[in-house]
Amino acid sequence: MFSEQERYSLLNRGDVRGRAQCWLAYMYALRTHELQALAWPHISFDGARIYITRGKRGISAWHPLPAPLAALLYEYIGAERADGRGPDFSRYVFTGEDPDRPASRWTILREFDRHAASLEIAWPRHVYSPWRRDLAESMDNRNASLTEIKDALGHKSVTSTSHYLRGPAFRKAAVNQLAFEYVPVDFFTEEAPPAKRTPAGRKRILSLPPAPTTPADLFQVALTTEHN
């Protein structure tokens, strides 16, 4: 989604509000409306945790709040207080003209676009929730398992995760999972190969051997699965 340089710039350069929005959206894979719903009572600086309210029947839960992100949020609070906003005046982390109401979806999208433009980066307007997709792809590139990606995105099922990892990228994540021997046929965009039915009513798409014990075995698993 974003190159390494673009991601670094979006997360670490520009105004503090833009950096805070990007860090929260990226680290917790937030959709725009989930970023809208984020409120100051959801952030426990003393407990170093943050409560993420998921939409689309996702899993809402407390998550760790790393010290660098907490420091960025403190910086953001200082800038907001100067404008008569922040936790002393508003419930919501990101507000619009009315400090008693969360910023609208379009306001947040425009701010994402403005933040990227200030860094001479083209914001992918055609992609819904680009930070979620970017997190999924970057985790996949770091060889995270399918379950880890699912949990990071707050999905209840890997069926939803499959929409973020298409074709070879999803196969790669399934290979990294190793324990995923059976996956639904509609996980793939291309036509599934012939396969037999299992008792659970699923089709055998990836036929993985026992978990490898050496790097050479792991490499052979990847080659075998990729060419099946």
Residue frames relative to the residue before (quaternion, step in Angstrom):
aa qw qx qy qz dx dy dz
M 1.0000 0.0000 0.0000 0.0000 0.00 0.00 0.00
F 0.7790 0.0373 0.0000 0.6259 3.57 0.67 -1.15
S 0.4712 -0.6224 0.5273 0.3355 3.56 -1.19 0.53
E 0.6778 -0.4802 0.3486 0.4342 3.58 -1.26 0.30
Q 0.6690 0.4996 -0.3059 0.4574 3.59 0.94 -0.85
E 0.6475 0.5120 -0.3201 0.4649 3.58 0.98 -0.82
R 0.6507 0.5141 -0.3191 0.4587 3.57 0.93 -0.89
Y 0.6502 0.5182 -0.3184 0.4554 3.58 0.93 -0.90
S 0.6757 0.4986 -0.2988 0.4534 3.58 0.89 -0.91
L 0.6691 0.5087 -0.3046 0.4480 3.59 0.88 -0.91
L 0.7235 0.4495 -0.2418 0.4648 3.57 1.01 -0.80
N 0.8202 0.2997 -0.1041 0.4761 3.59 1.03 -0.70
R 0.7304 0.3572 -0.2367 0.5318 3.60 1.21 -0.05
G 0.6743 0.4875 -0.3650 0.4176 3.54 -1.28 0.34
D 0.7428 -0.4064 0.2819 0.4512 3.56 -1.32 -0.13
V 0.6388 -0.5878 0.3489 0.3531 3.54 -1.17 0.68
R 0.6188 0.5398 -0.3626 0.4407 3.64 1.00 -0.65
G 0.6608 0.5014 -0.3046 0.4681 3.58 0.94 -0.86
R 0.6576 0.5007 -0.3120 0.4685 3.59 0.97 -0.82
A 0.6479 0.5176 -0.3241 0.4552 3.59 0.97 -0.82
Q 0.6488 0.5110 -0.3204 0.4640 3.58 0.94 -0.85
C 0.6860 0.4884 -0.2930 0.4528 3.58 0.88 -0.93
W 0.6593 0.5092 -0.3222 0.4497 3.59 0.93 -0.84
L 0.6723 0.4871 -0.3053 0.4664 3.59 0.89 -0.88
A 0.6700 0.4988 -0.3030 0.4587 3.59 0.92 -0.90
Y 0.6915 0.4748 -0.2786 0.4679 3.58 1.01 -0.80
M 0.7149 0.4762 -0.2793 0.4291 3.59 0.72 -1.06
Y 0.7943 0.2665 -0.1354 0.5288 3.59 1.00 -0.80
A 0.4311 -0.7375 0.4390 0.2786 3.59 1.28 0.36
L 0.2081 0.8262 -0.4955 0.1690 3.56 0.86 0.99
R 0.3702 -0.6504 0.6146 0.2492 3.49 -1.19 0.72
T 0.6864 -0.4878 0.3267 0.4291 3.57 -1.24 0.34
H 0.7009 0.4594 -0.2913 0.4613 3.61 0.84 -0.88
E 0.6072 0.5266 -0.3622 0.4721 3.61 1.17 -0.40
L 0.6164 0.5133 -0.3311 0.4969 3.57 1.16 -0.64
Q 0.6073 0.5481 -0.3405 0.4635 3.58 1.09 -0.72
A 0.7201 0.4800 -0.2513 0.4334 3.59 0.87 -0.97
L 0.5109 0.6662 -0.4241 0.3396 3.60 1.20 -0.34
A 0.0629 -0.8119 0.5802 -0.0172 3.58 -0.70 1.12
W 0.6455 -0.5457 0.3703 0.3853 3.57 -1.18 0.54
P 0.6344 0.5186 -0.3634 0.4434 3.67 0.94 -0.62
H 0.6041 0.5639 -0.3515 0.4400 3.60 1.25 -0.33
I 0.6937 0.4386 -0.2591 0.5092 3.59 1.28 -0.25
S 0.0945 -0.7863 0.6103 0.0191 3.56 -0.69 1.15
F 0.2321 -0.7907 0.5520 0.1273 3.57 -0.26 1.25
D 0.6441 0.5180 -0.3254 0.4593 3.60 1.01 -0.75
G 0.7444 0.3894 -0.2155 0.4978 3.57 1.00 -0.82
A 0.3336 -0.7749 0.4740 0.2524 3.59 1.35 -0.07
R 0.6081 0.5111 -0.3871 0.4681 3.56 0.81 1.03
I 0.1941 -0.7676 0.6054 0.0817 3.52 -1.30 0.46
Y 0.3019 -0.7520 0.5579 0.1791 3.59 -0.95 0.85
I 0.1566 -0.7930 0.5868 0.0474 3.54 -0.72 1.14
T 0.2061 -0.7675 0.5994 0.0957 3.56 -0.74 1.13
R 0.2121 -0.8130 0.5353 0.0872 3.57 -0.48 1.23
G 0.3115 -0.7105 0.5969 0.2047 3.53 -1.21 0.63
K 0.7746 0.3695 -0.2534 0.4463 3.55 -1.34 -0.09
R 0.6397 -0.5708 0.3093 0.4114 3.58 0.99 0.93
G 0.3260 0.7408 -0.5162 0.2801 3.57 1.11 0.69
I 0.5940 -0.5822 0.4306 0.3504 3.56 -1.33 0.08
S 0.2024 -0.7704 0.5967 0.0972 3.58 -0.52 1.20
A 0.1740 0.7975 -0.5525 0.1686 3.59 -0.83 0.94
W 0.5439 -0.5628 0.4997 0.3711 3.53 -1.37 0.16
H 0.0890 -0.7802 0.6186 0.0267 3.55 -1.11 0.80
P 0.5942 -0.5637 0.4181 0.3928 3.61 -1.16 0.46
L 0.2283 -0.7352 0.6225 0.1409 3.56 -1.19 0.67
P 0.2858 -0.7887 0.5154 0.1750 3.62 -0.19 1.22
A 0.6360 -0.5707 0.3727 0.3618 3.57 -1.13 0.71
P 0.6594 0.5010 -0.3478 0.4396 3.68 0.85 -0.74
L 0.6532 0.4894 -0.3194 0.4814 3.60 1.04 -0.73
A 0.6134 0.5322 -0.3498 0.4671 3.60 1.04 -0.70
A 0.6461 0.5159 -0.3200 0.4627 3.59 0.99 -0.83
L 0.6353 0.5159 -0.3269 0.4726 3.60 1.04 -0.75
L 0.6592 0.5024 -0.3102 0.4657 3.59 0.98 -0.82
Y 0.6051 0.5290 -0.3538 0.4784 3.61 1.10 -0.62
E 0.6320 0.5194 -0.3212 0.4772 3.57 1.03 -0.80
Y 0.6504 0.5138 -0.3036 0.4698 3.56 1.00 -0.86
I 0.6246 0.5351 -0.3383 0.4573 3.60 1.00 -0.80
G 0.6410 0.5320 -0.3241 0.4484 3.58 0.97 -0.84
A 0.6726 0.4833 -0.2953 0.4763 3.58 0.98 -0.85
E 0.6589 0.5097 -0.3091 0.4589 3.59 1.02 -0.76
R 0.6255 0.5434 -0.3418 0.4434 3.59 1.00 -0.76
A 0.6165 0.5547 -0.3435 0.4408 3.56 1.06 -0.71
D 0.7213 0.3903 -0.2258 0.5257 3.59 1.22 -0.53
G 0.5685 -0.6177 0.3784 0.3899 3.60 1.24 0.27
R 0.5896 0.5362 -0.3801 0.4694 3.56 1.13 0.65
G 0.4693 0.6798 -0.4811 0.2936 3.57 -1.18 -0.43
P 0.7578 -0.4230 0.2504 0.4290 3.60 -1.29 0.08
D 0.6051 0.5593 -0.3647 0.4336 3.62 1.19 -0.37
F 0.7834 0.3198 -0.1395 0.5143 3.56 1.17 -0.57
S 0.7990 0.2451 -0.0910 0.5415 3.59 1.09 -0.68
R 0.4599 -0.6531 0.5259 0.2922 3.54 -1.20 0.55
Y 0.7516 0.4136 -0.2100 0.4691 3.55 0.95 -0.94
V 0.5553 -0.6314 0.4333 0.3243 3.55 -1.10 0.76
F 0.7891 0.1511 -0.0753 0.5906 3.57 0.96 -0.85
T 0.0214 -0.8100 0.5843 -0.0447 3.55 -0.48 1.24
G 0.4372 -0.6619 0.5362 0.2886 3.52 -1.33 0.29
E 0.8125 -0.1739 0.1526 0.5351 3.56 -0.96 -0.84
D 0.7038 0.3839 -0.2423 0.5464 3.58 1.12 -0.66
P 0.3373 -0.7809 0.4843 0.2045 3.64 -0.40 1.15
D 0.6363 0.5369 -0.3326 0.4430 3.61 1.23 -0.24
R 0.7312 0.3579 -0.2130 0.5403 3.58 1.26 -0.14
P 0.5318 -0.6202 0.4545 0.3549 3.60 -1.10 0.59
A 0.5970 -0.5438 0.4395 0.3933 3.55 -1.20 0.47
S 0.5155 -0.6402 0.4671 0.3259 3.56 -1.06 0.69
R 0.6645 -0.4912 0.3778 0.4177 3.54 -1.27 0.37
W 0.6838 0.4897 -0.2981 0.4514 3.57 0.90 -0.89
T 0.6004 0.5503 -0.3601 0.4550 3.58 1.09 -0.62
I 0.6731 0.4855 -0.2975 0.4718 3.57 0.90 -0.91
L 0.6476 0.5106 -0.3253 0.4627 3.59 0.95 -0.80
R 0.6471 0.5035 -0.3185 0.4758 3.60 1.00 -0.80
E 0.6556 0.5055 -0.3172 0.4627 3.59 1.03 -0.75
F 0.5869 0.5362 -0.3615 0.4873 3.60 1.09 -0.64
D 0.6811 0.4984 -0.2819 0.4563 3.56 0.86 -1.03
R 0.6669 0.4994 -0.2986 0.4655 3.59 0.95 -0.88
H 0.6324 0.5307 -0.3258 0.4607 3.58 1.01 -0.81
A 0.6691 0.4881 -0.2971 0.4751 3.58 0.92 -0.90
A 0.6555 0.5236 -0.3176 0.4419 3.59 0.94 -0.89
S 0.6315 0.5391 -0.3375 0.4435 3.61 1.05 -0.72
L 0.7113 0.3973 -0.2329 0.5310 3.57 1.27 -0.46
E 0.4508 -0.7101 0.4189 0.3423 3.58 1.38 0.21
I 0.4730 0.6152 -0.4674 0.4234 3.54 0.98 0.99
A 0.3895 -0.7159 0.5305 0.2332 3.57 -0.91 0.91
W 0.2971 -0.7594 0.5537 0.1688 3.59 -0.61 1.14
P 0.4153 -0.7345 0.4770 0.2459 3.65 -0.75 1.01
R 0.1531 -0.8393 0.5167 0.0714 3.59 0.26 1.26
H 0.6538 0.5404 -0.3137 0.4268 3.59 1.14 -0.59
V 0.6720 0.4753 -0.2905 0.4880 3.60 1.26 -0.24
Y 0.3442 -0.7303 0.5539 0.2036 3.56 -0.85 1.00
S 0.8476 -0.0135 -0.0454 0.5286 3.59 -0.84 1.04
P 0.0187 -0.8548 0.5185 0.0085 3.62 0.63 1.06
W 0.6190 0.5456 -0.3698 0.4271 3.62 1.05 -0.58
R 0.6118 0.5328 -0.3558 0.4640 3.60 1.07 -0.59
R 0.6727 0.4832 -0.2938 0.4771 3.55 0.92 -0.90
D 0.6438 0.5245 -0.3241 0.4531 3.57 1.02 -0.82
L 0.6421 0.5129 -0.3278 0.4661 3.59 0.99 -0.80
A 0.6515 0.5173 -0.3213 0.4524 3.60 0.90 -0.90
E 0.6900 0.4758 -0.2859 0.4644 3.58 0.89 -0.91
S 0.6652 0.4900 -0.3182 0.4649 3.61 0.95 -0.80
M 0.6259 0.5137 -0.3419 0.4769 3.61 1.06 -0.66
D 0.6377 0.5217 -0.3233 0.4654 3.55 1.02 -0.80
N 0.6536 0.5103 -0.3094 0.4654 3.59 1.02 -0.78
R 0.6844 0.4358 -0.2787 0.5138 3.58 1.21 -0.48
N 0.5121 -0.6909 0.3818 0.3385 3.56 1.33 0.37
A 0.2401 0.7520 -0.5662 0.2373 3.57 0.97 0.84
S 0.5150 -0.6391 0.4686 0.3268 3.56 -1.13 0.59
L 0.6652 -0.5054 0.3723 0.4044 3.54 -1.28 0.36
T 0.6436 0.5231 -0.3199 0.4581 3.59 1.01 -0.79
E 0.6387 0.5247 -0.3240 0.4601 3.59 1.01 -0.79
I 0.6540 0.4938 -0.3133 0.4800 3.59 0.98 -0.80
K 0.6269 0.5376 -0.3284 0.4584 3.58 0.98 -0.84
D 0.6870 0.4826 -0.2849 0.4625 3.58 0.87 -0.94
A 0.6411 0.5297 -0.3286 0.4477 3.59 1.00 -0.77
L 0.7073 0.4393 -0.2566 0.4909 3.58 1.06 -0.74
G 0.4620 -0.7094 0.4274 0.3172 3.58 1.27 -0.16
H 0.3942 0.7273 -0.4749 0.3002 3.57 1.16 0.49
K 0.4328 -0.6722 0.5335 0.2761 3.55 -1.20 0.55
S 0.7979 0.1628 -0.0548 0.5778 3.55 1.14 -0.61
V 0.5353 -0.6191 0.4666 0.3353 3.57 -1.16 0.60
T 0.4731 0.6562 -0.4519 0.3761 3.59 1.23 -0.19
S 0.6683 0.4745 -0.2960 0.4905 3.58 0.97 -0.81
T 0.6285 0.5525 -0.3338 0.4340 3.57 1.00 -0.81
S 0.5996 0.6006 -0.3572 0.3901 3.57 1.07 -0.71
H 0.6068 0.5646 -0.3653 0.4238 3.60 1.13 -0.51
Y 0.6831 0.4697 -0.2828 0.4825 3.59 1.20 -0.40
L 0.7514 0.2622 -0.1574 0.5847 3.57 1.25 -0.41
R 0.0651 -0.8422 0.5350 -0.0170 3.53 -0.13 1.30
G 0.8729 0.1371 -0.0709 0.4628 3.54 -1.27 0.54
P 0.8581 -0.0113 0.0192 0.5130 3.61 -0.85 -0.98
A 0.6193 0.5494 -0.3571 0.4326 3.61 1.02 -0.72
F 0.6731 0.4741 -0.3053 0.4785 3.59 0.98 -0.79
R 0.6176 0.5312 -0.3525 0.4606 3.58 1.01 -0.70
K 0.6298 0.5378 -0.3302 0.4529 3.57 1.04 -0.84
A 0.6595 0.4960 -0.3105 0.4717 3.59 0.94 -0.87
A 0.6426 0.5180 -0.3236 0.4626 3.59 1.02 -0.77
V 0.6221 0.5224 -0.3391 0.4745 3.58 1.06 -0.72
N 0.6542 0.5105 -0.3160 0.4599 3.58 0.96 -0.85
Q 0.6093 0.5574 -0.3510 0.4413 3.57 1.12 -0.63
L 0.1553 -0.8414 0.4920 0.1606 3.57 1.11 -0.86
A 0.7269 0.4107 -0.2545 0.4880 3.60 0.85 -0.86
F 0.5921 0.5697 -0.3718 0.4320 3.61 1.22 -0.29
E 0.0351 -0.8221 0.5681 -0.0120 3.55 -0.01 1.28
Y 0.7786 0.2315 -0.1266 0.5694 3.58 1.06 -0.68
V 0.0531 0.7791 -0.6225 0.0525 3.57 -0.87 0.95
P 0.5971 -0.5736 0.4013 0.3917 3.63 -1.06 0.58
V 0.5721 -0.6271 0.4086 0.3353 3.54 -1.03 0.78
D 0.6891 0.4989 -0.3046 0.4283 3.61 0.99 -0.71
F 0.4015 0.6904 -0.4976 0.3382 3.60 1.22 0.32
F 0.7317 0.4180 -0.2274 0.4881 3.57 1.11 -0.55
T 0.4565 -0.6807 0.4994 0.2808 3.54 -1.08 0.74
E 0.6944 0.4331 -0.2798 0.5019 3.58 1.09 -0.62
E 0.6615 -0.5041 0.3615 0.4215 3.56 -1.25 0.26
A 0.4501 -0.7024 0.4838 0.2644 3.56 -0.89 0.93
P 0.5056 -0.6394 0.4766 0.3292 3.61 -1.08 0.63
P 0.6536 -0.4946 0.3713 0.4362 3.61 -1.19 0.37
A 0.0962 0.7962 -0.5879 0.1058 3.55 -0.91 0.88
K 0.4573 -0.6847 0.4948 0.2781 3.53 -1.20 0.47
R 0.5435 -0.6167 0.4612 0.3339 3.55 -1.21 0.53
T 0.2825 -0.7255 0.6001 0.1838 3.54 -1.20 0.62
P 0.6820 -0.4840 0.3329 0.4357 3.63 -1.18 0.28
A 0.6717 0.4998 -0.3037 0.4549 3.61 1.11 -0.62
G 0.5501 -0.6334 0.3909 0.3788 3.58 1.25 0.05
R 0.5661 0.5760 -0.3981 0.4352 3.58 1.21 0.33
K 0.4222 -0.6813 0.5293 0.2783 3.55 -1.26 0.27
R 0.4515 -0.6656 0.5211 0.2857 3.53 -1.13 0.70
I 0.0795 -0.8127 0.5771 0.0082 3.59 -0.38 1.27
L 0.7756 0.1799 -0.0917 0.5981 3.55 0.87 -0.99
S 0.1251 -0.7786 0.6116 0.0635 3.56 -0.67 1.08
L 0.0195 -0.8414 0.5386 -0.0401 3.57 0.03 1.31
P 0.4216 -0.6858 0.5282 0.2699 3.59 -0.96 0.84
P 0.7212 -0.3942 0.3004 0.4839 3.63 -1.21 -0.01
A 0.6654 -0.5178 0.3486 0.4095 3.56 -1.15 0.60
P 0.4497 -0.7050 0.4745 0.2749 3.63 -0.78 0.96
T 0.3282 -0.7595 0.5344 0.1729 3.54 -1.16 0.60
T 0.7610 0.2544 -0.1655 0.5734 3.61 1.22 -0.29
P 0.6495 -0.5146 0.3761 0.4145 3.61 -1.19 0.39
A 0.6276 0.5398 -0.3408 0.4457 3.57 1.05 -0.73
D 0.6408 0.5146 -0.3183 0.4724 3.59 1.03 -0.81
L 0.6459 0.5254 -0.3174 0.4539 3.58 0.97 -0.86
F 0.6390 0.5209 -0.3199 0.4669 3.57 0.99 -0.84
Q 0.6548 0.5082 -0.3105 0.4653 3.58 0.98 -0.83
V 0.6093 0.5412 -0.3499 0.4620 3.63 1.05 -0.72
A 0.6614 0.5119 -0.3056 0.4551 3.56 0.89 -0.94
L 0.6663 0.4955 -0.3097 0.4632 3.58 0.90 -0.90
T 0.6656 0.5152 -0.3083 0.4432 3.59 0.88 -0.95
T 0.6989 0.4789 -0.2782 0.4525 3.56 0.84 -0.95
E 0.6536 0.5359 -0.3150 0.4317 3.56 0.97 -0.86
H 0.7523 0.3754 -0.2130 0.4977 3.59 1.07 -0.66
N 0.4452 0.6755 -0.4729 0.3491 3.61 1.20 0.21
